[in-house]
Every structure is written in structure tokens, then in C-alpha cells.
């Protein structure tokens, strides 16, 4: 923060995003290899969507 004092740092709860992502991929009938390759991307999408849903970016 000292390096970029004008940039606001927002902490966001990411608990369970990986679990939810794994469950979604499993329900979507994605192969085990496909789930392993995509789980982080899906979890990141869920995290971003939860942030946007809170209306913090206007």
C-alpha cells in the first residue's frame, strides 16, 4: 500500500469458492481432468461475481 497509496485495497471472503466450483463442475459432468484444469478459473469467476453482485463497482 505504501508503494501505491491512492489504490484502495479491498479484502473479499473467498472461503468455499473452490468447493462450490468443484461442485458446479461435477454437476456439469466435466471429466476429472477437466475439473482439475478448470477449478481455479471457475472459483475466480465466482469470487469476482460475488464482488460485483454487492454493487461495489459503480
N, CA, C and O of each residue as an XYZ file, in Angstrom:
232
protein
N       0.831     -1.188      0.000
C       0.000      0.000      0.000
C       0.874      1.249      0.000
O       0.477      2.277     -0.549
N       2.026      1.178      0.591
C       2.915      2.338      0.605
C       3.390      2.704     -0.792
O       3.620      3.876     -1.093
N       3.531      1.722     -1.620
C       4.019      1.975     -2.966
C       2.962      2.661     -3.831
O       3.292      3.486     -4.683
N       1.690      2.316     -3.611
C       0.576      2.903     -4.358
C      -0.474      3.391     -3.363
O      -1.511      2.746     -3.207
N      -0.233      4.496     -2.698
C      -1.139      4.936     -1.621
C      -2.535      5.335     -2.085
O      -3.450      5.406     -1.265
N      -2.721      5.594     -3.359
C      -4.041      6.022     -3.829
C      -4.929      4.858     -4.250
O      -6.110      5.050     -4.539
N      -4.370      3.661     -4.285
C      -5.147      2.488     -4.688
C      -5.782      1.861     -3.454
O      -5.095      1.516     -2.493
N      -7.092      1.722     -3.497
C      -7.820      1.128     -2.385
C      -7.679     -0.394     -2.426
O      -7.847     -1.022     -3.471
N      -7.371     -0.962     -1.280
C      -7.272     -2.418     -1.169
C      -8.538     -2.924     -0.503
O      -8.904     -2.473      0.582
N      -9.203     -3.861     -1.158
C     -10.445     -4.426     -0.636
C     -10.220     -5.906     -0.389
O      -9.784     -6.642     -1.275
N     -10.522     -6.326      0.822
C     -10.411     -7.737      1.158
C     -11.770     -8.381      0.946
O     -12.795     -7.822      1.338
N     -11.780     -9.556      0.325
C     -13.030    -10.233     -0.012
C     -12.945    -11.686      0.428
O     -11.932    -12.352      0.212
N     -13.995    -12.164      1.034
C     -14.024    -13.525      1.552
C     -14.097    -14.528      0.404
O     -15.037    -14.512     -0.391
N     -13.106    -15.386      0.330
C     -13.072    -16.367     -0.756
C     -13.320    -17.787     -0.263
O     -13.146    -18.751     -1.008
N     -13.728    -17.906      0.994
C     -13.984    -19.245      1.522
C     -15.059    -19.944      0.699
O     -16.042    -19.330      0.283
N     -14.861    -21.192      0.480
C     -15.800    -22.087     -0.197
C     -15.898    -21.885     -1.708
O     -16.631    -22.626     -2.362
N     -15.193    -20.915     -2.287
C     -15.311    -20.737     -3.739
C     -14.783    -21.959     -4.492
O     -15.349    -22.344     -5.515
N     -13.714    -22.566     -4.001
C     -13.175    -23.755     -4.659
C     -14.131    -24.930     -4.523
O     -14.324    -25.695     -5.469
N     -14.729    -25.072     -3.347
C     -15.681    -26.160     -3.126
C     -16.890    -25.999     -4.044
O     -17.345    -26.967     -4.654
N     -17.403    -24.783     -4.138
C     -18.560    -24.515     -4.999
C     -18.186    -24.742     -6.464
O     -18.977    -25.285     -7.234
N     -16.974    -24.322     -6.847
C     -16.518    -24.526     -8.224
C     -16.421    -26.013     -8.548
O     -16.856    -26.448     -9.615
N     -15.856    -26.789     -7.634
C     -15.747    -28.232     -7.857
C     -17.128    -28.871     -7.989
O     -17.346    -29.728     -8.845
N     -18.041    -28.450     -7.148
C     -19.397    -28.998     -7.188
C     -20.082    -28.644     -8.511
O     -20.744    -29.485     -9.119
N     -19.919    -27.407     -8.944
C     -20.528    -26.976    -10.208
C     -19.974    -27.764    -11.390
O     -20.722    -28.172    -12.279
N     -18.672    -27.975    -11.396
C     -18.059    -28.737    -12.484
C     -18.496    -30.194    -12.446
O     -18.701    -30.812    -13.490
N     -18.637    -30.736    -11.259
C     -19.095    -32.120    -11.117
C     -20.527    -32.265    -11.621
O     -20.851    -33.220    -12.327
N     -21.384    -31.311    -11.253
C     -22.774    -31.328    -11.712
C     -22.868    -31.114    -13.217
O     -23.809    -31.579    -13.861
N     -21.887    -30.408    -13.774
C     -21.855    -30.168    -15.211
C     -21.265    -31.329    -15.986
O     -21.055    -31.235    -17.195
N     -21.000    -32.419    -15.295
C     -20.490    -33.646    -15.911
C     -19.157    -33.428    -16.616
O     -18.909    -33.992    -17.682
N     -18.302    -32.603    -16.011
C     -16.965    -32.363    -16.550
C     -16.056    -33.494    -16.068
O     -16.150    -33.926    -14.919
N     -15.194    -33.963    -16.935
C     -14.295    -35.072    -16.581
C     -13.377    -34.673    -15.425
O     -13.211    -33.489    -15.133
N     -12.795    -35.659    -14.781
C     -11.897    -35.393    -13.649
C     -10.742    -34.490    -14.080
O     -10.397    -33.538    -13.381
N     -10.155    -34.792    -15.225
C      -9.059    -33.970    -15.741
C      -9.550    -32.549    -16.030
O      -8.868    -31.575    -15.710
N     -10.716    -32.439    -16.625
C     -11.284    -31.129    -16.928
C     -11.566    -30.322    -15.677
O     -11.351    -29.110    -15.650
N     -12.047    -30.992    -14.641
C     -12.309    -30.298    -13.371
C     -11.011    -29.766    -12.786
O     -10.947    -28.628    -12.319
N      -9.983    -30.594    -12.815
C      -8.693    -30.197    -12.257
C      -8.126    -28.989    -13.007
O      -7.533    -28.097    -12.401
N      -8.312    -28.967    -14.319
C      -7.790    -27.875    -15.142
C      -8.590    -26.587    -14.978
O      -8.043    -25.497    -15.145
N      -9.870    -26.696    -14.655
C     -10.750    -25.522    -14.673
C     -11.155    -24.999    -13.303
O     -11.736    -23.917    -13.216
N     -10.870    -25.725    -12.236
C     -11.426    -25.374    -10.934
C     -10.991    -23.979    -10.469
O     -11.811    -23.238     -9.927
N      -9.729    -23.606    -10.667
C      -9.271    -22.289    -10.230
C      -9.935    -21.169    -11.021
O     -10.279    -20.127    -10.464
N     -10.113    -21.388    -12.320
C     -10.760    -20.388    -13.163
C     -12.218    -20.183    -12.742
O     -12.692    -19.049    -12.664
N     -12.913    -21.263    -12.476
C     -14.312    -21.167    -12.058
C     -14.406    -20.516    -10.680
O     -15.287    -19.689    -10.449
N     -13.509    -20.877     -9.765
C     -13.511    -20.281     -8.428
C     -13.250    -18.776     -8.509
O     -13.881    -17.997     -7.796
N     -12.330    -18.372     -9.368
C     -12.048    -16.947     -9.547
C     -13.263    -16.220    -10.119
O     -13.559    -15.093     -9.722
N     -13.955    -16.855    -11.038
C     -15.170    -16.263    -11.605
C     -16.246    -16.086    -10.539
O     -16.938    -15.068    -10.505
N     -16.380    -17.080     -9.675
C     -17.356    -16.987     -8.583
C     -16.998    -15.863     -7.621
O     -17.873    -15.131     -7.157
N     -15.717    -15.731     -7.324
C     -15.248    -14.673     -6.430
C     -15.534    -13.292     -7.022
O     -16.045    -12.409     -6.334
N     -15.207    -13.117     -8.286
C     -15.470    -11.844     -8.959
C     -16.961    -11.554     -9.022
O     -17.384    -10.425     -8.774
N     -17.758    -12.557     -9.350
C     -19.201    -12.353     -9.447
C     -19.794    -11.961     -8.100
O     -20.680    -11.109     -8.043
N     -19.320    -12.566     -7.023
C     -19.848    -12.213     -5.698
C     -19.506    -10.765     -5.356
O     -20.308    -10.069     -4.733
N     -18.334    -10.315     -5.754
C     -17.942     -8.923     -5.538
C     -18.834     -7.984     -6.349
O     -19.339     -6.991     -5.823
N     -19.023     -8.295     -7.608
C     -19.848     -7.448     -8.471
C     -21.301     -7.422     -8.011
O     -21.968     -6.392     -8.110
N     -21.788     -8.546     -7.512
C     -23.169     -8.615     -7.030
C     -23.408     -7.704     -5.833
O     -24.542     -7.293     -5.584
N     -22.377     -7.392     -5.107
C     -22.516     -6.500     -3.958
C     -22.613     -5.035     -4.376
O     -22.869     -4.167     -3.542
N     -22.411     -4.761     -5.644
C     -22.575     -3.403     -6.150
C     -21.458     -2.463     -5.761
O     -21.659     -1.249     -5.719
N     -20.297     -2.994     -5.478
C     -19.180     -2.143     -5.074
C     -18.587     -1.363     -6.242
O     -18.016     -0.290     -6.046
N     -18.717     -1.890     -7.439
C     -18.199     -1.177     -8.607
C     -19.347     -0.432     -9.271
O     -20.262     -1.048     -9.818
N     -19.297      0.843     -9.223
C     -20.366      1.655     -9.822
C     -19.783      2.688    -10.741
O     -20.523      3.469    -11.340
